[in-house]
């Protein structure tokens, strides 16, 4: 397999319909998942957790009901973890607004948006299911309507049956 600049950051790279997903593990735990553009090449898993992540991600890309159950590193502030726990409860095919999540946890929409953007485990913690009150909103700290990241968010929502964000 051809080595690519940036691939050394990941313990695996798995193909995705929108490009690829970078997997980073550390000490037997998932440390990070990263949305990568299409020019990233696949990279074989370097450890058992990376291999498990690759299998689960590939299944999810084929079937939005496939579970993502990976050992996650303890990352994030207490507040971020509170937001991420609320996001993890949003069922597939449904969305909540930043305001909905904020009301649920007793916070402010902007702070919820910042915690969403800081999510180290996208798909496992489905931050793509959180939208703005008037539309798609941002994604992974990006808000360029025609950019890669919002394209990923659109694909994920459509894949899960929460259309209307084309």
Chimera marker file (.cmm) of the C-alpha trace (Angstrom):
<marker_set name="trace">
<marker id="1" x="0.000" y="0.000" z="0.000" r="1" g="1" b="0" radius="0.5"/>
<marker id="2" x="1.341" y="3.437" z="-0.956" r="1" g="1" b="0" radius="0.5"/>
<marker id="3" x="2.267" y="5.695" z="1.973" r="1" g="1" b="0" radius="0.5"/>
<marker id="4" x="0.603" y="9.087" z="2.004" r="1" g="1" b="0" radius="0.5"/>
<marker id="5" x="1.521" y="12.272" z="3.808" r="1" g="1" b="0" radius="0.5"/>
<marker id="6" x="-0.656" y="12.584" z="6.919" r="1" g="1" b="0" radius="0.5"/>
<marker id="7" x="-1.437" y="8.885" z="7.110" r="1" g="1" b="0" radius="0.5"/>
<marker id="8" x="1.139" y="8.433" z="9.882" r="1" g="1" b="0" radius="0.5"/>
<marker id="9" x="-1.267" y="10.285" z="12.190" r="1" g="1" b="0" radius="0.5"/>
<marker id="10" x="-3.699" y="7.369" z="12.037" r="1" g="1" b="0" radius="0.5"/>
<marker id="11" x="-3.588" y="3.746" z="13.124" r="1" g="1" b="0" radius="0.5"/>
<marker id="12" x="-6.010" y="2.962" z="10.269" r="1" g="1" b="0" radius="0.5"/>
<marker id="13" x="-7.822" y="4.694" z="7.434" r="1" g="1" b="0" radius="0.5"/>
<marker id="14" x="-11.041" y="3.185" z="6.137" r="1" g="1" b="0" radius="0.5"/>
<marker id="15" x="-12.805" y="4.134" z="2.901" r="1" g="1" b="0" radius="0.5"/>
<marker id="16" x="-16.102" y="5.987" z="3.261" r="1" g="1" b="0" radius="0.5"/>
<marker id="17" x="-18.715" y="7.031" z="0.690" r="1" g="1" b="0" radius="0.5"/>
<marker id="18" x="-17.687" y="10.682" z="1.197" r="1" g="1" b="0" radius="0.5"/>
<marker id="19" x="-13.923" y="10.041" z="1.333" r="1" g="1" b="0" radius="0.5"/>
<marker id="20" x="-12.364" y="8.235" z="4.278" r="1" g="1" b="0" radius="0.5"/>
<marker id="21" x="-12.293" y="7.995" z="8.057" r="1" g="1" b="0" radius="0.5"/>
<marker id="22" x="-9.048" y="8.255" z="9.955" r="1" g="1" b="0" radius="0.5"/>
<marker id="23" x="-8.855" y="6.108" z="13.079" r="1" g="1" b="0" radius="0.5"/>
<marker id="24" x="-6.442" y="6.883" z="15.888" r="1" g="1" b="0" radius="0.5"/>
<marker id="25" x="-6.013" y="4.602" z="18.871" r="1" g="1" b="0" radius="0.5"/>
<marker id="26" x="-3.874" y="4.810" z="21.969" r="1" g="1" b="0" radius="0.5"/>
<marker id="27" x="-3.372" y="2.280" z="24.787" r="1" g="1" b="0" radius="0.5"/>
<marker id="28" x="-6.154" y="-0.008" z="23.540" r="1" g="1" b="0" radius="0.5"/>
<marker id="29" x="-8.754" y="2.766" z="23.269" r="1" g="1" b="0" radius="0.5"/>
<marker id="30" x="-10.183" y="4.779" z="20.405" r="1" g="1" b="0" radius="0.5"/>
<marker id="31" x="-8.644" y="8.242" z="20.684" r="1" g="1" b="0" radius="0.5"/>
<marker id="32" x="-10.110" y="9.931" z="17.615" r="1" g="1" b="0" radius="0.5"/>
<marker id="33" x="-12.111" y="9.521" z="14.410" r="1" g="1" b="0" radius="0.5"/>
<marker id="34" x="-11.524" y="12.064" z="11.651" r="1" g="1" b="0" radius="0.5"/>
<marker id="35" x="-13.442" y="12.769" z="8.440" r="1" g="1" b="0" radius="0.5"/>
<marker id="36" x="-10.924" y="12.734" z="5.594" r="1" g="1" b="0" radius="0.5"/>
<marker id="37" x="-11.346" y="13.891" z="1.989" r="1" g="1" b="0" radius="0.5"/>
<marker id="38" x="-11.292" y="11.384" z="-0.881" r="1" g="1" b="0" radius="0.5"/>
<marker id="39" x="-7.574" y="11.740" z="-1.670" r="1" g="1" b="0" radius="0.5"/>
<marker id="40" x="-6.646" y="9.797" z="1.494" r="1" g="1" b="0" radius="0.5"/>
<marker id="41" x="-5.770" y="6.184" z="0.792" r="1" g="1" b="0" radius="0.5"/>
<marker id="42" x="-6.854" y="3.297" z="2.976" r="1" g="1" b="0" radius="0.5"/>
<marker id="43" x="-4.397" y="2.173" z="5.634" r="1" g="1" b="0" radius="0.5"/>
<marker id="44" x="-4.428" y="-1.270" z="7.220" r="1" g="1" b="0" radius="0.5"/>
<marker id="45" x="-5.265" y="-1.385" z="10.922" r="1" g="1" b="0" radius="0.5"/>
<marker id="46" x="-2.182" y="-1.280" z="13.148" r="1" g="1" b="0" radius="0.5"/>
<marker id="47" x="-3.839" y="-2.788" z="16.249" r="1" g="1" b="0" radius="0.5"/>
<marker id="48" x="-6.927" y="-4.670" z="17.429" r="1" g="1" b="0" radius="0.5"/>
<marker id="49" x="-9.017" y="-1.593" z="18.288" r="1" g="1" b="0" radius="0.5"/>
<marker id="50" x="-8.257" y="-0.017" z="14.902" r="1" g="1" b="0" radius="0.5"/>
<marker id="51" x="-9.282" y="-3.271" z="13.205" r="1" g="1" b="0" radius="0.5"/>
<marker id="52" x="-12.511" y="-3.342" z="15.220" r="1" g="1" b="0" radius="0.5"/>
<marker id="53" x="-13.198" y="0.292" z="14.268" r="1" g="1" b="0" radius="0.5"/>
<marker id="54" x="-12.605" y="-0.418" z="10.564" r="1" g="1" b="0" radius="0.5"/>
<marker id="55" x="-15.051" y="-3.331" z="10.583" r="1" g="1" b="0" radius="0.5"/>
<marker id="56" x="-17.724" y="-1.368" z="12.445" r="1" g="1" b="0" radius="0.5"/>
<marker id="57" x="-17.325" y="1.746" z="10.289" r="1" g="1" b="0" radius="0.5"/>
<marker id="58" x="-17.560" y="-0.278" z="7.063" r="1" g="1" b="0" radius="0.5"/>
<marker id="59" x="-20.736" y="-1.947" z="8.357" r="1" g="1" b="0" radius="0.5"/>
<marker id="60" x="-22.211" y="1.452" z="9.291" r="1" g="1" b="0" radius="0.5"/>
<marker id="61" x="-21.480" y="2.845" z="5.814" r="1" g="1" b="0" radius="0.5"/>
<marker id="62" x="-23.453" y="-0.082" z="4.379" r="1" g="1" b="0" radius="0.5"/>
<marker id="63" x="-26.213" y="-0.083" z="7.017" r="1" g="1" b="0" radius="0.5"/>
<marker id="64" x="-27.025" y="2.959" z="9.196" r="1" g="1" b="0" radius="0.5"/>
<marker id="65" x="-28.408" y="0.632" z="11.875" r="1" g="1" b="0" radius="0.5"/>
<marker id="66" x="-25.076" y="-1.154" z="12.331" r="1" g="1" b="0" radius="0.5"/>
<marker id="67" x="-23.874" y="-0.511" z="15.881" r="1" g="1" b="0" radius="0.5"/>
<marker id="68" x="-20.739" y="1.445" z="16.680" r="1" g="1" b="0" radius="0.5"/>
<marker id="69" x="-19.513" y="0.094" z="19.989" r="1" g="1" b="0" radius="0.5"/>
<marker id="70" x="-15.862" y="0.938" z="20.522" r="1" g="1" b="0" radius="0.5"/>
<marker id="71" x="-13.771" y="1.483" z="23.667" r="1" g="1" b="0" radius="0.5"/>
<marker id="72" x="-13.466" y="5.269" z="23.904" r="1" g="1" b="0" radius="0.5"/>
<marker id="73" x="-10.684" y="7.193" z="25.603" r="1" g="1" b="0" radius="0.5"/>
<marker id="74" x="-11.902" y="9.550" z="28.309" r="1" g="1" b="0" radius="0.5"/>
<marker id="75" x="-11.592" y="12.879" z="26.566" r="1" g="1" b="0" radius="0.5"/>
<marker id="76" x="-13.271" y="16.236" z="26.946" r="1" g="1" b="0" radius="0.5"/>
<marker id="77" x="-14.441" y="18.487" z="29.709" r="1" g="1" b="0" radius="0.5"/>
<marker id="78" x="-17.298" y="17.565" z="32.027" r="1" g="1" b="0" radius="0.5"/>
<marker id="79" x="-19.505" y="19.932" z="30.011" r="1" g="1" b="0" radius="0.5"/>
<marker id="80" x="-18.510" y="18.400" z="26.663" r="1" g="1" b="0" radius="0.5"/>
<marker id="81" x="-19.188" y="14.930" z="28.005" r="1" g="1" b="0" radius="0.5"/>
<marker id="82" x="-22.637" y="16.083" z="29.147" r="1" g="1" b="0" radius="0.5"/>
<marker id="83" x="-23.418" y="17.391" z="25.655" r="1" g="1" b="0" radius="0.5"/>
<marker id="84" x="-22.026" y="14.257" z="24.000" r="1" g="1" b="0" radius="0.5"/>
<marker id="85" x="-24.136" y="12.026" z="26.279" r="1" g="1" b="0" radius="0.5"/>
<marker id="86" x="-27.261" y="13.957" z="25.214" r="1" g="1" b="0" radius="0.5"/>
<marker id="87" x="-26.296" y="13.679" z="21.527" r="1" g="1" b="0" radius="0.5"/>
<marker id="88" x="-25.710" y="9.938" z="21.865" r="1" g="1" b="0" radius="0.5"/>
<marker id="89" x="-29.405" y="9.573" z="22.816" r="1" g="1" b="0" radius="0.5"/>
<marker id="90" x="-30.687" y="11.019" z="19.513" r="1" g="1" b="0" radius="0.5"/>
<marker id="91" x="-32.114" y="8.099" z="17.511" r="1" g="1" b="0" radius="0.5"/>
<marker id="92" x="-30.971" y="7.374" z="13.967" r="1" g="1" b="0" radius="0.5"/>
<marker id="93" x="-33.126" y="9.185" z="11.421" r="1" g="1" b="0" radius="0.5"/>
<marker id="94" x="-33.926" y="12.022" z="13.803" r="1" g="1" b="0" radius="0.5"/>
<marker id="95" x="-32.317" y="15.386" z="14.466" r="1" g="1" b="0" radius="0.5"/>
<marker id="96" x="-32.353" y="17.860" z="17.321" r="1" g="1" b="0" radius="0.5"/>
<marker id="97" x="-31.409" y="21.507" z="17.160" r="1" g="1" b="0" radius="0.5"/>
<marker id="98" x="-28.608" y="23.039" z="19.166" r="1" g="1" b="0" radius="0.5"/>
<marker id="99" x="-31.386" y="24.763" z="21.123" r="1" g="1" b="0" radius="0.5"/>
<marker id="100" x="-33.153" y="21.453" z="21.813" r="1" g="1" b="0" radius="0.5"/>
<marker id="101" x="-29.972" y="19.942" z="23.223" r="1" g="1" b="0" radius="0.5"/>
<marker id="102" x="-29.263" y="23.124" z="25.192" r="1" g="1" b="0" radius="0.5"/>
<marker id="103" x="-32.717" y="23.064" z="26.804" r="1" g="1" b="0" radius="0.5"/>
<marker id="104" x="-32.330" y="19.359" z="27.595" r="1" g="1" b="0" radius="0.5"/>
<marker id="105" x="-29.070" y="19.872" z="29.501" r="1" g="1" b="0" radius="0.5"/>
<marker id="106" x="-29.746" y="23.406" z="30.787" r="1" g="1" b="0" radius="0.5"/>
<marker id="107" x="-27.228" y="25.264" z="28.647" r="1" g="1" b="0" radius="0.5"/>
<marker id="108" x="-26.952" y="27.650" z="25.689" r="1" g="1" b="0" radius="0.5"/>
<marker id="109" x="-27.141" y="26.701" z="21.992" r="1" g="1" b="0" radius="0.5"/>
<marker id="110" x="-23.782" y="28.261" z="21.098" r="1" g="1" b="0" radius="0.5"/>
<marker id="111" x="-22.013" y="26.289" z="23.833" r="1" g="1" b="0" radius="0.5"/>
<marker id="112" x="-23.684" y="23.099" z="22.585" r="1" g="1" b="0" radius="0.5"/>
<marker id="113" x="-22.441" y="23.899" z="19.072" r="1" g="1" b="0" radius="0.5"/>
<marker id="114" x="-18.892" y="24.324" z="20.346" r="1" g="1" b="0" radius="0.5"/>
<marker id="115" x="-19.060" y="20.983" z="22.169" r="1" g="1" b="0" radius="0.5"/>
<marker id="116" x="-20.439" y="19.330" z="19.020" r="1" g="1" b="0" radius="0.5"/>
<marker id="117" x="-17.521" y="20.684" z="17.010" r="1" g="1" b="0" radius="0.5"/>
<marker id="118" x="-15.069" y="19.366" z="19.608" r="1" g="1" b="0" radius="0.5"/>
<marker id="119" x="-16.414" y="15.793" z="19.375" r="1" g="1" b="0" radius="0.5"/>
<marker id="120" x="-13.470" y="13.366" z="19.058" r="1" g="1" b="0" radius="0.5"/>
<marker id="121" x="-15.708" y="10.415" z="18.179" r="1" g="1" b="0" radius="0.5"/>
<marker id="122" x="-18.000" y="11.393" z="15.304" r="1" g="1" b="0" radius="0.5"/>
<marker id="123" x="-20.430" y="8.663" z="14.264" r="1" g="1" b="0" radius="0.5"/>
<marker id="124" x="-20.002" y="6.946" z="17.659" r="1" g="1" b="0" radius="0.5"/>
<marker id="125" x="-21.293" y="10.199" z="19.184" r="1" g="1" b="0" radius="0.5"/>
<marker id="126" x="-23.534" y="11.309" z="16.292" r="1" g="1" b="0" radius="0.5"/>
<marker id="127" x="-23.063" y="15.081" z="16.330" r="1" g="1" b="0" radius="0.5"/>
<marker id="128" x="-24.277" y="15.173" z="12.716" r="1" g="1" b="0" radius="0.5"/>
<marker id="129" x="-27.783" y="14.702" z="14.169" r="1" g="1" b="0" radius="0.5"/>
<marker id="130" x="-27.647" y="18.202" z="15.685" r="1" g="1" b="0" radius="0.5"/>
<marker id="131" x="-28.693" y="21.025" z="13.368" r="1" g="1" b="0" radius="0.5"/>
<marker id="132" x="-29.434" y="24.727" z="13.503" r="1" g="1" b="0" radius="0.5"/>
<marker id="133" x="-33.021" y="25.849" z="14.064" r="1" g="1" b="0" radius="0.5"/>
<marker id="134" x="-33.171" y="27.188" z="10.504" r="1" g="1" b="0" radius="0.5"/>
<marker id="135" x="-31.259" y="24.519" z="8.607" r="1" g="1" b="0" radius="0.5"/>
<marker id="136" x="-28.179" y="22.385" z="8.567" r="1" g="1" b="0" radius="0.5"/>
<marker id="137" x="-25.915" y="24.445" z="10.817" r="1" g="1" b="0" radius="0.5"/>
<marker id="138" x="-22.178" y="23.818" z="10.975" r="1" g="1" b="0" radius="0.5"/>
<marker id="139" x="-20.192" y="20.636" z="11.290" r="1" g="1" b="0" radius="0.5"/>
<marker id="140" x="-16.818" y="19.892" z="12.856" r="1" g="1" b="0" radius="0.5"/>
<marker id="141" x="-16.193" y="23.640" z="13.259" r="1" g="1" b="0" radius="0.5"/>
<marker id="142" x="-16.889" y="24.233" z="9.540" r="1" g="1" b="0" radius="0.5"/>
<marker id="143" x="-19.812" y="26.116" z="8.040" r="1" g="1" b="0" radius="0.5"/>
<marker id="144" x="-18.934" y="26.523" z="4.341" r="1" g="1" b="0" radius="0.5"/>
<marker id="145" x="-22.199" y="25.445" z="2.683" r="1" g="1" b="0" radius="0.5"/>
<marker id="146" x="-20.361" y="23.859" z="-0.253" r="1" g="1" b="0" radius="0.5"/>
<marker id="147" x="-17.424" y="22.550" z="1.761" r="1" g="1" b="0" radius="0.5"/>
<marker id="148" x="-16.324" y="18.988" z="2.441" r="1" g="1" b="0" radius="0.5"/>
<marker id="149" x="-17.513" y="18.792" z="6.067" r="1" g="1" b="0" radius="0.5"/>
<marker id="150" x="-21.076" y="19.954" z="5.442" r="1" g="1" b="0" radius="0.5"/>
<marker id="151" x="-21.180" y="17.566" z="2.489" r="1" g="1" b="0" radius="0.5"/>
<marker id="152" x="-20.305" y="14.777" z="4.936" r="1" g="1" b="0" radius="0.5"/>
<marker id="153" x="-23.073" y="15.928" z="7.299" r="1" g="1" b="0" radius="0.5"/>
<marker id="154" x="-25.599" y="15.927" z="4.448" r="1" g="1" b="0" radius="0.5"/>
<marker id="155" x="-24.531" y="12.425" z="3.400" r="1" g="1" b="0" radius="0.5"/>
<marker id="156" x="-24.756" y="11.087" z="6.962" r="1" g="1" b="0" radius="0.5"/>
<marker id="157" x="-28.227" y="12.545" z="7.546" r="1" g="1" b="0" radius="0.5"/>
<marker id="158" x="-29.500" y="11.168" z="4.221" r="1" g="1" b="0" radius="0.5"/>
<marker id="159" x="-27.869" y="7.785" z="4.932" r="1" g="1" b="0" radius="0.5"/>
<marker id="160" x="-29.710" y="7.637" z="8.269" r="1" g="1" b="0" radius="0.5"/>
<marker id="161" x="-33.041" y="8.680" z="6.766" r="1" g="1" b="0" radius="0.5"/>
<marker id="162" x="-33.117" y="12.246" z="8.082" r="1" g="1" b="0" radius="0.5"/>
<marker id="163" x="-33.343" y="13.906" z="4.675" r="1" g="1" b="0" radius="0.5"/>
<marker id="164" x="-34.320" y="17.427" z="3.788" r="1" g="1" b="0" radius="0.5"/>
<marker id="165" x="-30.838" y="18.910" z="4.118" r="1" g="1" b="0" radius="0.5"/>
<marker id="166" x="-29.638" y="18.621" z="0.509" r="1" g="1" b="0" radius="0.5"/>
<link id1="1" id2="2" r="1" g="1" b="0" radius="0.2"/>
<link id1="2" id2="3" r="1" g="1" b="0" radius="0.2"/>
<link id1="3" id2="4" r="1" g="1" b="0" radius="0.2"/>
<link id1="4" id2="5" r="1" g="1" b="0" radius="0.2"/>
<link id1="5" id2="6" r="1" g="1" b="0" radius="0.2"/>
<link id1="6" id2="7" r="1" g="1" b="0" radius="0.2"/>
<link id1="7" id2="8" r="1" g="1" b="0" radius="0.2"/>
<link id1="8" id2="9" r="1" g="1" b="0" radius="0.2"/>
<link id1="9" id2="10" r="1" g="1" b="0" radius="0.2"/>
<link id1="10" id2="11" r="1" g="1" b="0" radius="0.2"/>
<link id1="11" id2="12" r="1" g="1" b="0" radius="0.2"/>
<link id1="12" id2="13" r="1" g="1" b="0" radius="0.2"/>
<link id1="13" id2="14" r="1" g="1" b="0" radius="0.2"/>
<link id1="14" id2="15" r="1" g="1" b="0" radius="0.2"/>
<link id1="15" id2="16" r="1" g="1" b="0" radius="0.2"/>
<link id1="16" id2="17" r="1" g="1" b="0" radius="0.2"/>
<link id1="17" id2="18" r="1" g="1" b="0" radius="0.2"/>
<link id1="18" id2="19" r="1" g="1" b="0" radius="0.2"/>
<link id1="19" id2="20" r="1" g="1" b="0" radius="0.2"/>
<link id1="20" id2="21" r="1" g="1" b="0" radius="0.2"/>
<link id1="21" id2="22" r="1" g="1" b="0" radius="0.2"/>
<link id1="22" id2="23" r="1" g="1" b="0" radius="0.2"/>
<link id1="23" id2="24" r="1" g="1" b="0" radius="0.2"/>
<link id1="24" id2="25" r="1" g="1" b="0" radius="0.2"/>
<link id1="25" id2="26" r="1" g="1" b="0" radius="0.2"/>
<link id1="26" id2="27" r="1" g="1" b="0" radius="0.2"/>
<link id1="27" id2="28" r="1" g="1" b="0" radius="0.2"/>
<link id1="28" id2="29" r="1" g="1" b="0" radius="0.2"/>
<link id1="29" id2="30" r="1" g="1" b="0" radius="0.2"/>
<link id1="30" id2="31" r="1" g="1" b="0" radius="0.2"/>
<link id1="31" id2="32" r="1" g="1" b="0" radius="0.2"/>
<link id1="32" id2="33" r="1" g="1" b="0" radius="0.2"/>
<link id1="33" id2="34" r="1" g="1" b="0" radius="0.2"/>
<link id1="34" id2="35" r="1" g="1" b="0" radius="0.2"/>
<link id1="35" id2="36" r="1" g="1" b="0" radius="0.2"/>
<link id1="36" id2="37" r="1" g="1" b="0" radius="0.2"/>
<link id1="37" id2="38" r="1" g="1" b="0" radius="0.2"/>
<link id1="38" id2="39" r="1" g="1" b="0" radius="0.2"/>
<link id1="39" id2="40" r="1" g="1" b="0" radius="0.2"/>
<link id1="40" id2="41" r="1" g="1" b="0" radius="0.2"/>
<link id1="41" id2="42" r="1" g="1" b="0" radius="0.2"/>
<link id1="42" id2="43" r="1" g="1" b="0" radius="0.2"/>
<link id1="43" id2="44" r="1" g="1" b="0" radius="0.2"/>
<link id1="44" id2="45" r="1" g="1" b="0" radius="0.2"/>
<link id1="45" id2="46" r="1" g="1" b="0" radius="0.2"/>
<link id1="46" id2="47" r="1" g="1" b="0" radius="0.2"/>
<link id1="47" id2="48" r="1" g="1" b="0" radius="0.2"/>
<link id1="48" id2="49" r="1" g="1" b="0" radius="0.2"/>
<link id1="49" id2="50" r="1" g="1" b="0" radius="0.2"/>
<link id1="50" id2="51" r="1" g="1" b="0" radius="0.2"/>
<link id1="51" id2="52" r="1" g="1" b="0" radius="0.2"/>
<link id1="52" id2="53" r="1" g="1" b="0" radius="0.2"/>
<link id1="53" id2="54" r="1" g="1" b="0" radius="0.2"/>
<link id1="54" id2="55" r="1" g="1" b="0" radius="0.2"/>
<link id1="55" id2="56" r="1" g="1" b="0" radius="0.2"/>
<link id1="56" id2="57" r="1" g="1" b="0" radius="0.2"/>
<link id1="57" id2="58" r="1" g="1" b="0" radius="0.2"/>
<link id1="58" id2="59" r="1" g="1" b="0" radius="0.2"/>
<link id1="59" id2="60" r="1" g="1" b="0" radius="0.2"/>
<link id1="60" id2="61" r="1" g="1" b="0" radius="0.2"/>
<link id1="61" id2="62" r="1" g="1" b="0" radius="0.2"/>
<link id1="62" id2="63" r="1" g="1" b="0" radius="0.2"/>
<link id1="63" id2="64" r="1" g="1" b="0" radius="0.2"/>
<link id1="64" id2="65" r="1" g="1" b="0" radius="0.2"/>
<link id1="65" id2="66" r="1" g="1" b="0" radius="0.2"/>
<link id1="66" id2="67" r="1" g="1" b="0" radius="0.2"/>
<link id1="67" id2="68" r="1" g="1" b="0" radius="0.2"/>
<link id1="68" id2="69" r="1" g="1" b="0" radius="0.2"/>
<link id1="69" id2="70" r="1" g="1" b="0" radius="0.2"/>
<link id1="70" id2="71" r="1" g="1" b="0" radius="0.2"/>
<link id1="71" id2="72" r="1" g="1" b="0" radius="0.2"/>
<link id1="72" id2="73" r="1" g="1" b="0" radius="0.2"/>
<link id1="73" id2="74" r="1" g="1" b="0" radius="0.2"/>
<link id1="74" id2="75" r="1" g="1" b="0" radius="0.2"/>
<link id1="75" id2="76" r="1" g="1" b="0" radius="0.2"/>
<link id1="76" id2="77" r="1" g="1" b="0" radius="0.2"/>
<link id1="77" id2="78" r="1" g="1" b="0" radius="0.2"/>
<link id1="78" id2="79" r="1" g="1" b="0" radius="0.2"/>
<link id1="79" id2="80" r="1" g="1" b="0" radius="0.2"/>
<link id1="80" id2="81" r="1" g="1" b="0" radius="0.2"/>
<link id1="81" id2="82" r="1" g="1" b="0" radius="0.2"/>
<link id1="82" id2="83" r="1" g="1" b="0" radius="0.2"/>
<link id1="83" id2="84" r="1" g="1" b="0" radius="0.2"/>
<link id1="84" id2="85" r="1" g="1" b="0" radius="0.2"/>
<link id1="85" id2="86" r="1" g="1" b="0" radius="0.2"/>
<link id1="86" id2="87" r="1" g="1" b="0" radius="0.2"/>
<link id1="87" id2="88" r="1" g="1" b="0" radius="0.2"/>
<link id1="88" id2="89" r="1" g="1" b="0" radius="0.2"/>
<link id1="89" id2="90" r="1" g="1" b="0" radius="0.2"/>
<link id1="90" id2="91" r="1" g="1" b="0" radius="0.2"/>
<link id1="91" id2="92" r="1" g="1" b="0" radius="0.2"/>
<link id1="92" id2="93" r="1" g="1" b="0" radius="0.2"/>
<link id1="93" id2="94" r="1" g="1" b="0" radius="0.2"/>
<link id1="94" id2="95" r="1" g="1" b="0" radius="0.2"/>
<link id1="95" id2="96" r="1" g="1" b="0" radius="0.2"/>
<link id1="96" id2="97" r="1" g="1" b="0" radius="0.2"/>
<link id1="97" id2="98" r="1" g="1" b="0" radius="0.2"/>
<link id1="98" id2="99" r="1" g="1" b="0" radius="0.2"/>
<link id1="99" id2="100" r="1" g="1" b="0" radius="0.2"/>
<link id1="100" id2="101" r="1" g="1" b="0" radius="0.2"/>
<link id1="101" id2="102" r="1" g="1" b="0" radius="0.2"/>
<link id1="102" id2="103" r="1" g="1" b="0" radius="0.2"/>
<link id1="103" id2="104" r="1" g="1" b="0" radius="0.2"/>
<link id1="104" id2="105" r="1" g="1" b="0" radius="0.2"/>
<link id1="105" id2="106" r="1" g="1" b="0" radius="0.2"/>
<link id1="106" id2="107" r="1" g="1" b="0" radius="0.2"/>
<link id1="107" id2="108" r="1" g="1" b="0" radius="0.2"/>
<link id1="108" id2="109" r="1" g="1" b="0" radius="0.2"/>
<link id1="109" id2="110" r="1" g="1" b="0" radius="0.2"/>
<link id1="110" id2="111" r="1" g="1" b="0" radius="0.2"/>
<link id1="111" id2="112" r="1" g="1" b="0" radius="0.2"/>
<link id1="112" id2="113" r="1" g="1" b="0" radius="0.2"/>
<link id1="113" id2="114" r="1" g="1" b="0" radius="0.2"/>
<link id1="114" id2="115" r="1" g="1" b="0" radius="0.2"/>
<link id1="115" id2="116" r="1" g="1" b="0" radius="0.2"/>
<link id1="116" id2="117" r="1" g="1" b="0" radius="0.2"/>
<link id1="117" id2="118" r="1" g="1" b="0" radius="0.2"/>
<link id1="118" id2="119" r="1" g="1" b="0" radius="0.2"/>
<link id1="119" id2="120" r="1" g="1" b="0" radius="0.2"/>
<link id1="120" id2="121" r="1" g="1" b="0" radius="0.2"/>
<link id1="121" id2="122" r="1" g="1" b="0" radius="0.2"/>
<link id1="122" id2="123" r="1" g="1" b="0" radius="0.2"/>
<link id1="123" id2="124" r="1" g="1" b="0" radius="0.2"/>
<link id1="124" id2="125" r="1" g="1" b="0" radius="0.2"/>
<link id1="125" id2="126" r="1" g="1" b="0" radius="0.2"/>
<link id1="126" id2="127" r="1" g="1" b="0" radius="0.2"/>
<link id1="127" id2="128" r="1" g="1" b="0" radius="0.2"/>
<link id1="128" id2="129" r="1" g="1" b="0" radius="0.2"/>
<link id1="129" id2="130" r="1" g="1" b="0" radius="0.2"/>
<link id1="130" id2="131" r="1" g="1" b="0" radius="0.2"/>
<link id1="131" id2="132" r="1" g="1" b="0" radius="0.2"/>
<link id1="132" id2="133" r="1" g="1" b="0" radius="0.2"/>
<link id1="133" id2="134" r="1" g="1" b="0" radius="0.2"/>
<link id1="134" id2="135" r="1" g="1" b="0" radius="0.2"/>
<link id1="135" id2="136" r="1" g="1" b="0" radius="0.2"/>
<link id1="136" id2="137" r="1" g="1" b="0" radius="0.2"/>
<link id1="137" id2="138" r="1" g="1" b="0" radius="0.2"/>
<link id1="138" id2="139" r="1" g="1" b="0" radius="0.2"/>
<link id1="139" id2="140" r="1" g="1" b="0" radius="0.2"/>
<link id1="140" id2="141" r="1" g="1" b="0" radius="0.2"/>
<link id1="141" id2="142" r="1" g="1" b="0" radius="0.2"/>
<link id1="142" id2="143" r="1" g="1" b="0" radius="0.2"/>
<link id1="143" id2="144" r="1" g="1" b="0" radius="0.2"/>
<link id1="144" id2="145" r="1" g="1" b="0" radius="0.2"/>
<link id1="145" id2="146" r="1" g="1" b="0" radius="0.2"/>
<link id1="146" id2="147" r="1" g="1" b="0" radius="0.2"/>
<link id1="147" id2="148" r="1" g="1" b="0" radius="0.2"/>
<link id1="148" id2="149" r="1" g="1" b="0" radius="0.2"/>
<link id1="149" id2="150" r="1" g="1" b="0" radius="0.2"/>
<link id1="150" id2="151" r="1" g="1" b="0" radius="0.2"/>
<link id1="151" id2="152" r="1" g="1" b="0" radius="0.2"/>
<link id1="152" id2="153" r="1" g="1" b="0" radius="0.2"/>
<link id1="153" id2="154" r="1" g="1" b="0" radius="0.2"/>
<link id1="154" id2="155" r="1" g="1" b="0" radius="0.2"/>
<link id1="155" id2="156" r="1" g="1" b="0" radius="0.2"/>
<link id1="156" id2="157" r="1" g="1" b="0" radius="0.2"/>
<link id1="157" id2="158" r="1" g="1" b="0" radius="0.2"/>
<link id1="158" id2="159" r="1" g="1" b="0" radius="0.2"/>
<link id1="159" id2="160" r="1" g="1" b="0" radius="0.2"/>
<link id1="160" id2="161" r="1" g="1" b="0" radius="0.2"/>
<link id1="161" id2="162" r="1" g="1" b="0" radius="0.2"/>
<link id1="162" id2="163" r="1" g="1" b="0" radius="0.2"/>
<link id1="163" id2="164" r="1" g="1" b="0" radius="0.2"/>
<link id1="164" id2="165" r="1" g="1" b="0" radius="0.2"/>
<link id1="165" id2="166" r="1" g="1" b="0" radius="0.2"/>
</marker_set>
